Each structure stands twice: as C-alpha cells, then as structure tokens.
Amino acid sequence: MTLQQLTYLVTVADCGNITEAAEKLFVSQPSLSTAISNLEKEMGIKAFVRSNKGVAATREGEELLSFARMLLEQADHMKEYFIKGEKRSPKFSVSCQHYSFAVNAFVDLIKKYDADRYNFIIRETQTGEIMEDVANGKSEIGVIYLSEHNEEVLTKLIKNNQLVFEQLYVAKPHVFICREHPLADRDVITMADLEPYPYLVYEQGNRNSFYFSEEFISMLDFPKIIQVRDRATLFNLVIGLNGFTVSSGVIDHKLNGSDIIAKPLLVDRTMRIGVVRKENIIFSQYARTYMEALKNYLSID
C-alpha cells in the first residue's frame, strides 16, 4: 500500500468514475484501474462496485476511504511540519452546527492565511453529518454541543467512530428573539412565556430525533414548530413571525444583524460546546489556528 494508491482511491471515490479520475490524476485509465485493483487485493476487500454509470463505494470501501483520507491528511500535516521551505496551498475543512462564533473563527483563519490560492471549507450542517464528516476525514474538526439529554447517545456515537470530544465552553440556555418581540423587555424568559409563539428548530433529516437536535429544549414542549435548514431562514422567521429558538446565547451582531437579541431562559440546564476530532491525529496548523480563534470568541484563556 502506498500514498499514491490511497490518493488514487480517494480521487476515484470523489469523481465517481474512472475516466474523470484518470484525467484529474494525469494517468491512464488502465494504470489507475490496476492500482485500485492491487490495493483491493492487498486489503482483501472490494472497494467499489463498478457499473456503466461509474463506481460506488462498498461498505468496506467506505471504511477504507475513511482511513485513506486520514492517512493522506496526516501525510500532508507531516510535510507541512518538516518541509518549511515548500510553499503549500492552505487547505482546511470544518463542519459545525449553526453557530455564529464558528463562522467568525473561520473568517479569522482565512484572514490569517490569505494567499493567492487556498481551499477552505465550512459546512453548517446536521449533527449526524458532522460526525460522519470528521469520521470520514472530510473535515478535520466538528463543532457540536453535549448536554444531559443527548450526551449518552452522542458519546456512544463519538466513541464508535473513533472520535474524541474536547469541551471548550459551558453555556447557559438563552432564547433568541427579535428586538420587537413582545417578550423583548423581559430580563428572563420562562418556558410558559414562550408557549404562544412559533419554535424555530433546525431539522435533522433522517436523524430528526431529540438526541440529534441543536436545540436542547424538546419540540414536544411547544405546540407550534417550524423546522428549517439554514441560519438565515431561521432568523428571518424569528423576525417575521415573532418566533424564537433556543441556543447558547453567543451571538454576533455583525453576522446576524442587530434585530436578533438573546435573553436568558429560566431552566436548570447547560450545554457543553466543544469540538470532535479523530483520535490520535496531528492537527494541521490551520486546525490549530481555528481552535485558537474559537477559544477567543468563546472567551477562553
């Protein structure tokens, strides 16, 4: 097994067919097919199912791809660490729940490593996809939260995917409402206060259960529920419908505007915001910088 074979494997998976992958790698199709076939024989698995439409990874292939992405990433980090004179194009990916501080940290990262060429990715996505992205090597870091209601389920998922959770900040629950909301003048808001208003939550696809929810107040506690996919839509509905959502209370008015405010919610719960990452890996310099920026926005020394 060589790094070249692993590069071929990942490229074929990303392209979905041998022809496109061969063109991208500047190798002949027979050479690429032979390299993949030799890797499959060495590993004792069939990595891809081949058809007229292209190739698709098998279950064992997905597992091999996860390790391949991780090894290639670690090889890049090793080169980055030891080969100081080589000019490399900055590359980093993070997957996160819908937090403005995660976006702010990403902005700071890009400003620090601005260059003629770079490839940075931020994915605000569903909780389950964050775990998959980090486990499969698509993202170096995932930003999530744990609390008493989801910790048992998510901790098991983290462990099963050979990930670790690093806590950064403990937040008390806050309600995000618009500045003109009837409850905007309250110092503290109760659950009963919120009952007449629409509860805005992020939908979680096939994993639309309380354990994967970004909001740590159950949808079952309220009669009016609206599920959305993105932060802009959620805040537009908060303003347009006098709705509310529940989150950490960490809000950035530069990104979200001054129309959204945070008010403490009177419940005896906390959310532990942190990151998930692969076990026993070396962070890239970009991941380290991103972590520092996250801690800065969460006011962590």
WOKAUR-V520121 format. One record per residue. RES is the residue in one small letter. SS is DSSP state (H for helix, E for strand, - for the rest). PSI is psi in degrees with one decimal (* if undefined). OMEGA is omega in whole degrees, 0 to 359 (NA if undefined). Layout:
RES;SS;PSI;OMEGA
RES;SS;PSI;OMEGA
This chain:
m;-;131.3;180
t;-;162.7;176
l;H;-32.2;178
q;H;-43.5;178
q;H;-41.1;179
l;H;-38.8;176
t;H;-43.1;178
y;H;-45.1;181
l;H;-49.9;182
v;H;-40.1;181
t;H;-41.8;177
v;H;-43.0;179
a;H;-42.3;181
d;H;-37.7;182
c;H;-33.2;180
g;-;-3.5;174
n;-;154.8;185
i;H;-40.2;184
t;H;-51.4;181
e;H;-40.9;180
a;H;-41.1;179
a;H;-42.1;178
e;H;-40.8;181
k;H;-34.1;183
l;H;-6.2;182
f;-;42.7;175
v;-;163.5;178
s;-;154.1;179
q;H;-43.6;178
p;H;-40.1;179
s;H;-41.8;180
l;H;-45.8;180
s;H;-40.5;179
t;H;-42.6;180
a;H;-43.1;179
i;H;-42.8;180
s;H;-41.8;179
n;H;-38.5;178
l;H;-41.9;178
e;H;-43.6;179
k;H;-42.5;181
e;H;-40.0;181
m;H;-15.6;180
g;-;30.2;181
i;-;169.9;170
k;-;111.3;186
a;-;-33.4;185
f;E;148.2;167
v;E;124.5;184
r;E;139.1;178
s;E;179.4;178
n;-;-24.7;182
k;-;-12.4;181
g;E;-145.4;180
v;E;150.8;176
a;E;138.6;182
a;E;137.6;172
t;-;176.2;178
r;H;-44.4;177
e;H;-34.4;177
g;H;-39.3;178
e;H;-40.2;178
e;H;-43.5;178
l;H;-39.9;178
l;H;-38.0;179
s;H;-46.6;178
f;H;-39.0;181
a;H;-46.0;179
r;H;-42.4;181
m;H;-44.0;181
l;H;-40.9;178
l;H;-38.3;178
e;H;-43.0;179
q;H;-35.5;176
a;H;-40.6;176
d;H;-42.5;181
h;H;-37.1;179
m;H;-43.3;177
k;H;-42.9;181
e;H;-38.0;183
y;H;-42.4;188
f;H;-34.8;184
i;-;81.9;187
k;-;-31.3;186
g;-;-15.8;184
e;-;126.3;179
k;-;114.3;184
r;-;145.3;179
s;-;123.8;180
p;E;137.7;181
k;E;128.5;181
f;E;145.8;178
s;E;136.6;177
v;E;141.5;174
s;E;138.4;187
c;E;157.8;166
q;-;178.1;192
h;-;77.9;181
y;-;130.9;179
s;H;-32.4;180
f;H;-29.3;177
a;H;-37.0;177
v;H;-42.4;179
n;H;-42.8;179
a;H;-36.8;178
f;H;-40.6;177
v;H;-45.3;179
d;H;-39.6;178
l;H;-48.1;182
i;H;-39.3;178
k;H;-37.7;182
k;H;-37.7;185
y;-;28.0;178
d;-;134.0;183
a;-;175.2;178
d;-;-32.8;179
r;-;135.8;170
y;E;164.5;180
n;E;92.9;179
f;E;141.8;181
i;E;131.7;169
i;E;130.1;181
r;E;107.7;169
e;E;112.0;190
t;-;-172.1;183
q;-;154.9;185
t;H;-46.7;180
g;H;-37.9;180
e;H;-32.4;177
i;H;-47.3;178
m;H;-45.2;181
e;H;-42.1;181
d;H;-44.6;182
v;H;-42.6;180
a;H;-36.5;182
n;-;-0.4;178
g;-;8.7;178
k;-;-30.2;176
s;-;142.9;180
e;-;-30.3;184
i;E;144.7;170
g;E;136.0;181
v;E;117.3;182
i;E;-176.1;172
y;E;154.7;172
l;E;148.7;175
s;-;179.5;183
e;-;-26.0;184
h;-;-23.7;184
n;-;-6.0;190
e;H;-43.0;183
e;H;-46.3;182
v;H;-48.2;184
l;H;-34.9;178
t;H;-38.5;177
k;H;-41.9;179
l;H;-41.0;178
i;H;-46.1;181
k;H;-42.9;182
n;H;-25.9;180
n;-;12.8;182
q;-;42.7;177
l;E;166.2;173
v;E;151.0;178
f;E;129.0;177
e;E;114.6;181
q;E;136.0;179
l;E;-31.1;192
y;E;138.0;174
v;E;118.1;184
a;E;145.7;171
k;E;145.4;185
p;-;137.5;176
h;E;155.0;175
v;E;129.0;173
f;E;119.7;178
i;E;170.6;178
c;E;158.9;184
r;-;-26.6;181
e;-;6.9;182
h;-;144.9;178
p;-;-22.7;180
l;-;5.4;187
a;-;-23.1;182
d;-;-2.5;180
r;-;140.5;175
d;-;-37.6;179
v;E;142.9;182
i;E;140.0;179
t;-;166.5;177
m;H;-40.0;181
a;H;-35.6;178
d;H;-32.3;188
l;H;-14.8;187
e;-;-38.2;182
p;-;-9.5;191
y;-;153.6;179
p;-;135.5;178
y;E;116.8;181
l;E;124.5;181
v;E;157.7;176
y;E;125.2;180
e;-;150.0;188
q;-;22.5;176
g;H;-135.0;181
n;H;-18.4;180
r;H;38.7;187
n;-;59.4;178
s;-;165.1;183
f;H;-31.6;184
y;H;-27.6;181
f;H;-1.7;183
s;-;144.1;174
e;-;-20.2;181
e;-;129.0;186
f;-;21.0;168
i;-;125.9;187
s;-;143.8;174
m;H;-24.4;182
l;H;-15.9;181
d;H;-9.1;185
f;-;144.7;183
p;-;-25.1;185
k;-;112.1;185
i;E;132.6;172
i;E;124.3;179
q;E;136.0;181
v;E;170.2;180
r;-;-26.8;186
d;-;158.9;186
r;H;-38.7;181
a;H;-44.2;178
t;H;-42.6;180
l;H;-48.2;182
f;H;-33.6;175
n;H;-39.8;180
l;H;-33.9;174
v;H;-42.7;180
i;H;-47.0;186
g;H;-28.2;186
l;H;8.7;187
n;-;39.4;179
g;-;-174.7;179
f;E;159.6;168
t;E;167.2;184
v;E;129.1;182
s;E;-156.3;189
s;-;-21.5;186
g;-;-9.1;177
v;-;109.9;185
i;-;145.4;181
d;-;116.1;184
h;H;-21.0;176
k;H;-38.3;180
l;H;-39.3;189
n;H;-5.1;181
g;-;168.2;183
s;-;-1.8;182
d;-;-18.3;181
i;E;129.9;179
i;E;160.2;180
a;E;132.8;178
k;E;138.5;179
p;E;140.2;177
l;E;131.4;185
l;-;80.3;174
v;-;151.6;183
d;-;68.6;181
r;-;158.6;175
t;E;160.5;174
m;E;132.4;182
r;E;102.1;181
i;E;137.0;180
g;E;-166.4;182
v;E;149.8;170
v;E;144.1;179
r;E;166.0;177
k;E;146.0;175
e;-;144.7;169
n;-;43.8;175
i;-;158.7;174
i;-;123.5;176
f;-;141.3;170
s;-;164.1;177
q;H;-28.7;180
y;H;-38.8;176
a;H;-40.7;179
r;H;-41.9;178
t;H;-40.6;179
y;H;-41.6;178
m;H;-42.3;178
e;H;-41.1;179
a;H;-40.5;176
l;H;-48.4;181
k;H;-35.6;178
n;H;-45.3;181
y;H;-22.7;176
l;-;7.5;177
s;-;50.1;178
i;-;127.6;179
d;-;*;NA
